[in-house]
Amino acid sequence: MDVDPDLVQRAQILLTMEHPLSQVEELLIREGYPPEQVRELMQATQAALNYLVPPEASDGNKVGIDVVMPDELTGAVPHQIDLLVDKRTGRVILLTPDKQETWRVANEVRRAIKAHRMSFH
């Protein structure tokens, strides 16, 4: 990624002011930064945010699971958290329910949680 350092700095400033990514993208393009660089930076930022801190897992009681898809291996699609598992309740939340593999992994996780709970009773 070859992005202008001034663009990165300006984006950081806007993001620390708690503007949503879509609004930051619009503002940067309006300010005259190259649209392709802005979009590349916003996509990379979104991918990093999705992967590192899933919004619903921020309380520390949830575990994020990334089901690595073939297109994520090639870099065509950024990595993202696909499932969240609540540590206390065992509830599995699908963040990417449109992907069939997510459902398969979620069912396996549910079975494992159920088997684990049965072994303690």
Contacts in CASP RR format, 6 or more apart in sequence:
PFRMAT RR
TARGET T0000
AUTHOR 0000-0000-0000
METHOD contacts of the structure
MODEL  1
MDVDPDLVQRAQILLTMEHPLSQVEELLIREGYPPEQVRELMQATQAALN
YLVPPEASDGNKVGIDVVMPDELTGAVPHQIDLLVDKRTGRVILLTPDKQ
ETWRVANEVRRAIKAHRMSFH
1 40 0 8 1.000
1 41 0 8 1.000
1 44 0 8 1.000
2 37 0 8 1.000
3 37 0 8 1.000
3 40 0 8 1.000
3 41 0 8 1.000
4 33 0 8 1.000
4 34 0 8 1.000
4 37 0 8 1.000
7 28 0 8 1.000
7 33 0 8 1.000
7 34 0 8 1.000
7 37 0 8 1.000
7 38 0 8 1.000
7 41 0 8 1.000
8 41 0 8 1.000
10 28 0 8 1.000
10 31 0 8 1.000
10 33 0 8 1.000
11 24 0 8 1.000
11 28 0 8 1.000
11 38 0 8 1.000
11 41 0 8 1.000
11 42 0 8 1.000
11 45 0 8 1.000
14 23 0 8 1.000
14 24 0 8 1.000
14 27 0 8 1.000
14 28 0 8 1.000
15 21 0 8 1.000
15 24 0 8 1.000
15 45 0 8 1.000
19 27 0 8 1.000
21 42 0 8 1.000
21 45 0 8 1.000
21 46 0 8 1.000
21 49 0 8 1.000
24 42 0 8 1.000
25 38 0 8 1.000
25 39 0 8 1.000
25 42 0 8 1.000
28 38 0 8 1.000
29 35 0 8 1.000
29 38 0 8 1.000
43 78 0 8 1.000
44 78 0 8 1.000
46 78 0 8 1.000
47 78 0 8 1.000
47 79 0 8 1.000
47 80 0 8 1.000
50 78 0 8 1.000
50 79 0 8 1.000
50 80 0 8 1.000
50 81 0 8 1.000
51 66 0 8 1.000
51 78 0 8 1.000
51 79 0 8 1.000
51 80 0 8 1.000
51 81 0 8 1.000
54 62 0 8 1.000
54 64 0 8 1.000
54 81 0 8 1.000
54 84 0 8 1.000
54 95 0 8 1.000
56 62 0 8 1.000
56 84 0 8 1.000
56 93 0 8 1.000
56 95 0 8 1.000
57 63 0 8 1.000
57 64 0 8 1.000
57 81 0 8 1.000
57 84 0 8 1.000
60 87 0 8 1.000
61 86 0 8 1.000
61 87 0 8 1.000
61 88 0 8 1.000
62 84 0 8 1.000
62 85 0 8 1.000
62 86 0 8 1.000
62 87 0 8 1.000
62 93 0 8 1.000
63 84 0 8 1.000
63 85 0 8 1.000
63 87 0 8 1.000
64 81 0 8 1.000
64 83 0 8 1.000
64 84 0 8 1.000
64 85 0 8 1.000
65 81 0 8 1.000
65 82 0 8 1.000
65 83 0 8 1.000
65 84 0 8 1.000
65 85 0 8 1.000
65 105 0 8 1.000
65 109 0 8 1.000
66 79 0 8 1.000
66 80 0 8 1.000
66 81 0 8 1.000
66 82 0 8 1.000
67 82 0 8 1.000
67 83 0 8 1.000
67 96 0 8 1.000
67 99 0 8 1.000
67 101 0 8 1.000
67 102 0 8 1.000
67 105 0 8 1.000
68 79 0 8 1.000
69 77 0 8 1.000
69 99 0 8 1.000
69 101 0 8 1.000
71 77 0 8 1.000
72 78 0 8 1.000
72 79 0 8 1.000
72 80 0 8 1.000
80 95 0 8 1.000
80 96 0 8 1.000
81 95 0 8 1.000
82 94 0 8 1.000
82 95 0 8 1.000
82 96 0 8 1.000
82 99 0 8 1.000
82 102 0 8 1.000
82 105 0 8 1.000
83 92 0 8 1.000
83 93 0 8 1.000
83 94 0 8 1.000
83 95 0 8 1.000
83 102 0 8 1.000
83 105 0 8 1.000
83 106 0 8 1.000
83 109 0 8 1.000
84 92 0 8 1.000
84 93 0 8 1.000
84 95 0 8 1.000
85 91 0 8 1.000
85 92 0 8 1.000
85 93 0 8 1.000
85 109 0 8 1.000
85 113 0 8 1.000
86 92 0 8 1.000
86 93 0 8 1.000
90 113 0 8 1.000
92 106 0 8 1.000
92 109 0 8 1.000
92 110 0 8 1.000
92 113 0 8 1.000
94 102 0 8 1.000
94 103 0 8 1.000
94 106 0 8 1.000
95 102 0 8 1.000
96 102 0 8 1.000
97 103 0 8 1.000
END
